Amino acid sequence: MITLVLLGILALVVGGCVCVVWAERGGPRWARAVAAVTLGAGELLRRSGKNRSQDQPTGDGD
């Protein structure tokens, strides 16, 4: 069951990347919308990763 979930997530990620490339080349309106959602989700993940790394202790003994 977990394999199906992971395959579904992988399919969504690959599809989003394809839409980003297609939108850059002047694809249809729906591809541009999917590309915008994909880029927005990537930005949210990048910001959450930065916040997580700042919350962890540095280990310098302070």
Backbone torsions as a table, in degrees:
resi	resn	phi	psi	omega
1	MET	NA	-43.2	-179.9
2	ILE	-63.9	-31.1	178.9
3	THR	-64.4	-40.5	178.9
4	LEU	-65.3	-39.1	178.5
5	VAL	-64.5	-46.1	-180.0
6	LEU	-65.0	-37.6	176.5
7	LEU	-65.5	-36.8	177.0
8	GLY	-65.0	-42.6	178.1
9	ILE	-64.7	-42.4	178.5
10	LEU	-61.5	-41.0	178.5
11	ALA	-63.8	-39.1	177.9
12	LEU	-65.9	-40.3	-179.8
13	VAL	-66.0	-47.0	179.8
14	VAL	-63.8	-42.2	177.7
15	GLY	-62.0	-39.3	177.3
16	GLY	-64.5	-40.9	178.2
17	CYS	-64.8	-39.8	177.6
18	VAL	-62.7	-41.4	179.1
19	CYS	-66.2	-34.7	177.6
20	VAL	-62.7	-46.4	179.6
21	VAL	-64.8	-44.2	-178.4
22	TRP	-63.9	-40.1	-179.8
23	ALA	-66.4	-36.1	177.4
24	GLU	-63.1	-27.7	-179.7
25	ARG	-94.0	10.3	175.8
26	GLY	88.8	39.4	-179.6
27	GLY	-70.3	-177.0	-179.7
28	PRO	-67.7	168.6	-175.5
29	ARG	-61.1	-39.9	-178.1
30	TRP	-66.2	-33.3	177.9
31	ALA	-68.5	-35.9	176.7
32	ARG	-67.2	-35.9	177.6
33	ALA	-66.7	-43.8	178.2
34	VAL	-64.4	-38.7	178.6
35	ALA	-63.4	-41.0	179.2
36	ALA	-64.1	-41.0	177.6
37	VAL	-65.1	-41.7	-180.0
38	THR	-63.4	-45.5	179.6
39	LEU	-66.1	-37.7	176.9
40	GLY	-64.6	-41.8	177.6
41	ALA	-64.6	-39.3	177.5
42	GLY	-63.3	-39.2	178.3
43	GLU	-66.1	-40.8	177.7
44	LEU	-63.1	-42.0	178.6
45	LEU	-65.2	-39.5	179.3
46	ARG	-64.1	-42.3	179.8
47	ARG	-67.5	-39.1	179.7
48	SER	-67.5	-32.3	176.4
49	GLY	-67.9	-37.7	177.4
50	LYS	-66.6	-42.3	179.7
51	ASN	-64.2	-39.5	179.9
52	ARG	-65.2	-41.5	-178.1
53	SER	-69.8	-27.7	177.8
54	GLN	-77.1	-25.9	-178.7
55	ASP	-78.5	-20.1	-177.1
56	GLN	-79.2	145.1	178.2
57	PRO	-66.5	148.9	-177.0
58	THR	-82.0	-21.3	179.6
59	GLY	79.8	20.1	-178.1
60	ASP	-92.9	7.8	174.3
61	GLY	87.4	11.6	179.5
62	ASP	-79.4	NA	NA
